[in-house]
Amino acid sequence: MKRILFAGCVILLPLAVPVLCAAEDAIDDLGERLSASALGDSLRGQLSGTLDLEGYAAGQPSPGFLRTEGDTTLFVPRLSVFLDAQLGPAFYVFAQSRLDRGFDPGYGGSLRPRLDEYVIRFTPSEKGAFDLQIGKFATIVGNWTQRHDSWNNPFITAPLPYDNLTGIWDAIALRSTRTLLEWAQITPSSSFAMDSGKNLRLPILWGPSYTAGAAVSGELGWLQYAVEIKNAALSSRPETWSPTQTQWDTPAFSARIAVSPDERWKLGLSGSEGPYLRQSAVSTLPPGRPLSTYREIVLGEDVSFAWHHFQAWAEMYEARFEIPAVANADTLAYYLEAKVKLTPQFSWALRWNQQLYGTVFVPQFVSSGGSLPPVPAHRSAWGRDLWRMDAAPAYRLTAHIQLKLQASIEEGDADSRGVIGMLATQLTVRF
């Protein structure tokens, strides 16, 4: 059935384009109808949104967050609706609601509505030196979250630091490096560890990280700053982002500063720390080790450049997952991304991604009963280094309709799965 849906998506998307183009005037008219004002124009509101139809065809095991559950194809429809409201000169309200089958492709079930973001922002001065916002919103860390929506993201998927799952779990507190290597599938693991697959593993950052909390930000000439306190770490999964799902006694803190030497360049530095275990993991903690001691610490650097029809972005993250009395699991991930606008409607983007893992100390192991030869103490990488290359042409048929393709290849070092390929297509209608 999934293959039929994917094939139908590939066939019907081009056929749907002429119909959608013919409806361009209707989309413009809809945008005008979805705006309103009151109280002498001091209260203004605008509804907008995107309809995304995505199709994926991937090798096994599927890369990143993509979960095809043994099949090789997937069809993903998604409706996103945005509310922007201005309440006088100082208050701004934003909300994003989505209708889909789960935050990440393939996490299944029926279509369900979900409120992903809701923010109220207070700006006391027009100079923009100080903003305070409270609610549930994307992280201030890095520069990808500023363009992560389907209309502005040159690709269909997120960069590697935002969607590659490591061997760190969030439901059980680790007790040994041997278990860590099993969870990361570096060494033979139990059937439980194998079957858990993507249900328990964490990335460095989980997509835009729509966690709940408050942030202060502003611009001081060529300097931009932002600080936030959130209810969960950058690696936390979408199920924990709601303020009702996480205890506020162990919040996460993040900060970012950025400088713009001129209009072409922007350079940023980010830092974040917070507990990566879920509240349900408390029962697995060793004596004397509170949840707050299992911390994810992230340092990030980012740069962006724009000149005429060329744009480039890069980010690098050094992350540490602290495992008390066991090890510090360190990893580094980065990507380089470029987009060139070849015509007013056609653009092409390329991205190189890579993730590297540090080593942990593995003590000597002697099997029970001596049935196997002892394994001497040694150091071992706690994950498989990997690289991924993405290419994505995009064509904007009208001011409201965009068709995007993506081809990706990924390979992990010393991994028997070899090179994994993925093809994806996305039709976006913006209203």
C-alpha positions in Angstrom: 0.0 0.0 0.0 2.8 2.5 0.9 4.5 1.8 -2.5 1.2 2.5 -4.2 0.8 5.8 -2.3 4.4 6.8 -3.1 4.0 6.0 -6.8 0.7 7.9 -6.8 2.4 10.9 -5.2 5.2 10.9 -7.9 2.6 10.6 -10.7 0.0 12.9 -9.4 2.1 15.8 -8.2 3.0 17.0 -11.7 -0.6 16.5 -12.7 -1.7 18.6 -9.8 0.5 21.5 -10.7 -1.6 22.9 -13.6 -4.7 22.7 -11.4 -3.0 24.5 -8.6 -1.6 27.2 -10.9 -5.1 27.8 -12.2 -6.2 28.3 -8.6 -3.5 31.1 -8.1 -6.1 33.9 -8.0 -8.2 31.9 -5.5 -5.2 31.5 -3.2 -4.5 35.2 -3.4 -8.1 35.9 -2.5 -8.0 33.4 0.4 -5.0 35.2 1.9 -7.0 38.5 1.9 -10.0 36.8 3.5 -7.8 35.4 6.3 -6.7 38.8 7.6 -8.6 41.0 9.9 -8.2 44.2 12.0 -10.0 45.9 14.8 -9.8 48.8 17.3 -8.6 51.3 14.7 -6.1 48.9 13.3 -4.3 48.5 16.6 -5.3 44.9 16.7 -4.4 43.0 13.5 -4.4 39.3 12.7 -3.4 37.1 9.8 -3.9 33.4 9.2 -1.6 31.6 6.7 -0.3 28.2 6.1 1.2 25.5 3.9 0.0 22.2 2.5 2.9 19.8 2.0 2.7 16.5 0.1 5.9 14.5 0.5 7.0 11.1 -0.8 10.1 9.2 0.3 11.9 6.2 -1.1 14.8 5.0 1.0 17.1 2.1 1.6 17.1 0.0 4.8 17.7 0.9 7.5 16.1 4.2 6.7 18.3 7.2 7.5 17.7 9.8 10.2 14.2 10.2 11.7 12.6 8.7 8.6 10.9 5.4 9.6 9.5 3.2 7.0 9.0 0.1 9.2 10.4 -2.5 6.8 9.0 -0.9 3.7 11.0 1.3 1.3 8.5 4.0 0.5 6.4 6.5 2.4 3.8 9.2 1.7 3.5 12.1 4.1 0.7 14.7 3.9 0.9 17.7 6.2 -1.2 20.9 6.8 0.4 23.7 8.7 -1.6 26.8 9.8 0.0 29.9 11.2 -1.5 32.7 13.2 0.3 36.1 13.4 -1.3 38.8 15.5 -0.1 42.3 16.5 -1.6 43.8 19.7 -0.6 47.4 19.6 3.0 48.4 19.1 4.5 46.2 21.9 2.8 42.8 21.8 3.0 40.1 19.1 1.3 36.7 19.2 2.3 33.7 17.0 1.0 30.1 16.8 1.6 27.1 14.6 -0.8 24.2 14.3 -0.2 21.1 12.2 -2.4 18.2 11.0 -0.3 15.2 10.1 0.5 11.6 11.2 3.3 12.6 13.5 6.0 15.2 13.9 8.6 13.1 11.9 7.9 11.1 8.7 6.8 7.5 9.4 5.9 7.8 13.0 2.5 6.9 11.9 -1.1 6.5 12.8 -4.1 8.5 11.6 -4.1 12.2 10.8 -4.1 14.2 14.1 -4.1 17.9 14.9 -1.3 19.3 17.1 -0.3 22.7 18.4 3.5 23.0 17.8 4.1 26.6 18.7 2.4 29.4 20.6 4.2 32.5 21.6 3.5 35.9 23.0 6.3 38.5 22.5 6.8 41.8 24.3 8.9 44.5 22.6 8.9 47.7 24.6 11.0 49.7 22.1 11.0 50.0 18.3 14.8 49.8 18.4 14.6 46.1 19.0 17.3 46.1 21.8 15.1 43.9 24.0 12.4 41.3 23.3 10.8 39.0 25.8 8.8 36.0 24.6 7.1 33.2 26.5 5.5 30.0 25.2 6.5 27.0 23.1 8.8 27.8 20.2 11.9 26.8 18.2 15.3 27.0 19.9 17.4 30.1 19.5 20.5 27.9 19.0 22.2 27.9 15.5 20.9 29.3 12.2 18.9 26.4 10.7 15.8 27.0 12.8 15.4 30.4 11.1 14.7 28.7 7.7 13.5 25.3 8.7 9.9 25.5 7.4 9.1 23.7 4.1 8.9 26.9 2.1 12.3 28.4 3.1 14.3 25.2 3.7 16.3 24.5 0.5 16.0 20.7 1.3 13.2 18.4 2.4 15.1 16.9 5.4 17.0 18.6 8.2 20.9 18.7 8.3 22.6 15.8 10.0 23.1 17.3 13.5 19.3 17.8 13.7 18.2 14.3 12.7 20.9 11.7 13.1 20.2 9.3 16.0 23.0 8.4 18.3 23.4 5.5 20.8 22.2 7.6 23.7 18.7 6.7 25.1 16.4 8.9 27.1 14.3 6.3 28.9 17.0 4.4 30.9 20.0 5.6 32.8 23.2 4.0 31.5 25.3 2.0 34.0 28.2 0.9 31.8 30.1 1.7 28.6 29.4 -1.9 27.4 25.7 -1.1 27.4 26.3 2.1 25.5 28.1 0.2 22.8 25.2 -2.2 22.6 22.7 0.6 22.3 24.8 2.2 19.6 24.9 -1.2 17.9 28.7 -1.1 17.9 28.8 -4.5 19.7 26.2 -7.4 19.5 23.2 -6.3 21.6 20.2 -7.9 23.2 17.0 -8.3 21.2 15.5 -5.5 23.3 18.2 -3.1 22.2 17.8 -4.1 18.6 14.0 -3.9 18.6 14.0 -0.4 20.2 15.4 1.0 17.0 14.5 4.7 16.8 12.1 4.7 19.6 14.6 5.5 22.3 17.7 7.0 20.7 18.5 10.7 20.6 20.2 13.2 18.2 22.3 16.2 19.2 19.3 18.4 18.3 15.8 17.1 17.6 14.8 19.3 14.6 13.8 22.8 15.6 13.2 21.7 19.2 9.8 23.3 19.9 10.3 23.2 23.7 8.5 25.4 26.1 9.9 28.3 28.2 11.0 31.9 27.9 13.6 33.8 25.9 15.2 37.2 25.9 16.7 38.6 22.7 17.6 41.8 20.9 19.9 43.7 18.6 22.6 46.1 19.6 24.0 47.5 16.4 26.0 44.8 14.7 25.5 42.4 17.7 22.6 40.1 18.2 22.0 38.1 21.4 19.5 35.6 22.8 19.1 33.6 26.0 16.4 31.0 26.7 15.3 28.8 29.6 13.3 25.7 28.4 11.7 22.6 29.9 13.8 20.1 27.9 17.3 19.8 26.3 18.0 20.2 22.6 18.0 16.4 22.1 14.6 15.8 23.7 11.9 14.1 21.5 8.7 15.9 20.5 6.6 14.0 23.0 8.4 15.8 25.8 8.2 19.4 24.4 4.8 20.2 26.0 5.2 22.1 29.3 2.9 19.5 30.9 5.2 16.6 30.0 8.4 17.7 31.8 9.3 18.7 35.4 10.5 22.3 35.6 13.0 21.5 38.4 15.6 20.5 35.8 15.3 23.1 33.0 17.7 23.6 30.0 19.5 26.8 29.3 20.7 28.0 25.9 22.4 31.2 24.6 23.5 32.6 21.3 25.4 35.7 20.2 25.9 36.7 16.5 27.7 39.4 14.7 27.2 40.8 11.2 30.5 42.5 9.9 28.5 43.6 6.9 25.2 42.7 5.1 26.6 39.6 3.5 28.0 37.8 6.6 26.6 36.6 9.9 28.7 34.6 12.4 27.1 33.0 15.5 28.2 31.2 18.7 25.7 29.1 20.7 25.8 27.1 23.9 23.3 24.9 25.6 23.0 22.5 28.6 20.2 20.5 30.1 19.2 17.0 31.2 18.6 14.5 28.4 16.8 11.8 30.3 13.0 11.7 30.4 11.2 12.0 33.7 10.2 8.3 33.4 13.9 7.4 33.6 14.0 8.4 37.3 13.3 4.9 38.5 16.5 3.7 36.7 18.9 6.2 38.2 21.6 4.8 40.4 21.6 5.9 44.1 22.8 9.5 44.7 22.5 10.4 41.0 19.7 12.9 40.2 18.3 13.4 36.8 20.1 16.8 36.5 23.5 15.0 36.5 22.8 13.3 33.1 23.3 16.4 31.1 23.7 17.2 27.4 26.2 20.0 26.8 26.4 21.6 23.3 28.6 24.2 21.8 27.8 25.4 18.4 29.3 27.7 15.7 27.4 28.9 12.7 28.0 31.2 9.7 25.9 32.4 6.9 26.7 34.3 3.7 24.6 35.8 0.9 25.7 37.5 -2.3 23.4 38.2 -5.2 21.8 34.8 -6.1 24.2 32.7 -3.9 23.6 31.7 -0.3 25.7 29.5 2.0 25.3 28.3 5.6 27.4 26.1 7.9 27.0 24.9 11.4 29.2 22.8 13.7 28.2 21.3 17.0 30.4 19.7 19.7 28.1 17.8 22.0 28.8 15.8 25.3 26.3 13.5 26.9 27.4 13.1 30.5 27.0 9.7 32.0 28.0 9.9 35.7 30.5 7.3 36.9 30.6 5.8 33.4 31.9 8.1 30.7 31.5 11.4 28.8 30.1 10.5 25.3 31.5 13.1 23.0 30.5 13.7 19.4 31.0 16.4 16.7 28.6 17.0 13.8 28.6 19.7 11.1 27.3 20.5 7.7 28.1 22.8 4.8 25.2 24.0 2.6 25.0 26.2 -0.5 22.1 27.4 -2.6 22.2 29.1 -6.0 19.3 30.7 -7.7 19.8 29.9 -11.4 16.6 31.7 -12.6 13.9 33.6 -10.8 12.1 30.3 -10.3 14.7 27.6 -10.3 17.3 26.9 -7.6 19.7 24.2 -6.7 21.1 23.3 -3.3 23.9 21.0 -2.2 24.8 19.9 1.4 27.7 18.0 2.9 27.1 16.5 6.4 29.4 14.5 8.7 29.3 13.2 12.3 32.3 11.9 14.2 32.3 10.1 17.6 34.8 10.2 20.5 36.0 7.1 22.4 35.0 5.7 25.8 36.9 3.4 28.1 35.7 -0.2 28.1 36.8 -2.2 31.1 38.0 -5.8 30.8 35.2 -8.3 30.3 35.1 -11.9 31.4 32.1 -14.0 30.5 30.3 -15.9 33.2 31.7 -19.5 33.4 34.6 -18.6 31.2 32.8 -19.8 28.1 34.4 -17.0 26.0 37.9 -15.7 26.1 38.3 -12.5 28.2 38.2 -9.2 26.3 40.9 -6.8 27.6 40.3 -3.3 28.6 40.3 -0.9 25.7 39.0 2.3 24.2 36.2 2.3 21.6 34.3 4.8 19.6 30.8 4.9 21.0 29.2 5.5 17.6 29.8 5.0 13.9 31.3 7.9 12.0 29.2 8.8 9.0 28.8 11.2 6.2 25.8 12.2 4.1 25.5 14.2 0.8 22.2 15.9 -0.2 21.3 17.5 -3.5 18.0 19.3 -4.0 16.6 21.2 -7.0 13.6 23.4 -6.4 11.2 25.1 -8.7 8.7 27.8 -7.7 5.9 27.6 -10.2 4.1 30.6 -8.7 4.3 32.8 -5.7 2.4 30.1 -3.8 3.5 26.8 -5.2 6.9 25.1 -5.0 8.1 21.7 -6.2 11.2 20.3 -4.6 13.2 17.1 -5.1 16.0 15.6 -2.9 18.6 12.9 -3.5 20.8 11.7 -0.6 23.5 9.2 0.0 24.8 8.2 3.4 27.6 5.9 4.6 28.7 4.9 8.1 32.3 3.8 8.7 32.7 0.1 9.5 29.0 -0.4 9.1 27.8 -3.5 7.3 24.8 -1.7 5.9 27.1 0.1 3.4 25.8 3.1 1.4 22.2 4.1 1.9 20.3 6.1 -0.7 17.1 8.2 -0.4 14.9 10.0 -2.9 12.3 12.4 -1.8 9.8 14.8 -3.4 7.8 17.6 -1.9 5.0 19.8 -3.2 4.2 22.8 -1.1 1.2 25.1 -1.5 1.5 28.3 0.5 -1.6 30.4 1.3 
